[in-house]
Amino acid sequence: MLDSALRYAGLGWPVVRGAAPGGDRACTCDRMGCPDPAAHPVTAAWGVEASTDAETIRRWWTASPQTNIVLPTGRVFDVLDVPREAGVMALARMGRAGVPAGPVASLDSRYLFFVATRSPMDEDEWWSCHLDCVPEAVEEMPGLRWHCRDSFVLGAPSALPSGGHVTWIRTPRDVEGAVVLPDPIAVLDILSDASEEFAV
């Protein structure tokens, strides 16, 4: 976990400590019936704590080596999160259409598509992932979540309560000091169509 957290920081991606699966329960946090086991930060101050500082990261993961890696969104990248089947369908379509997919991760039944973050020039175009998607589009894009500002995702190789791990399907590629992230709207168009078809 430490090596991976440091690699993310080296890409300029802030990281923060996350909960992990417990030995006798789904999550190491203190919440009874945690609604998102092993998939959330360990502290409510995660937005302030997130860091790319190598010394801070080493201190965190040396103290708790099994701690999962949480990647805040809406800073360097956004993440479009879809059901696995829709993600597989979308990747195939992107390949045929020549649309770059960028980094893609898998966790259990979900695919995470990392895309360029949108500038907050128009506040009306931003919404928190707490709503899964922009409210008026819930029926149009079933199962699709846009993680942007005030949200986060698990980073590989974080452990999942199922016994699996977050894995990269398409790893982040560092090109001239930065990861190339695709335009979110181009990827969104394909993902929303795939999500709608999968839900039918």
Salt bridges, closest charged atoms under 4 A:
GLU49 OE1 - ARG17 NH2 2.85
ASP81 OD1 - ARG110 NE 2.64
ASP81 OD2 - ARG145 NH1 3.88
ASP81 OD2 - HIS147 NE2 2.97
GLU123 OE1 - ARG149 NH2 2.99
GLU125 OE1 - ARG118 NH2 2.91
ASP132 OD1 - ARG145 NE 3.47
GLU197 OE1 - ARG93 NH2 2.63
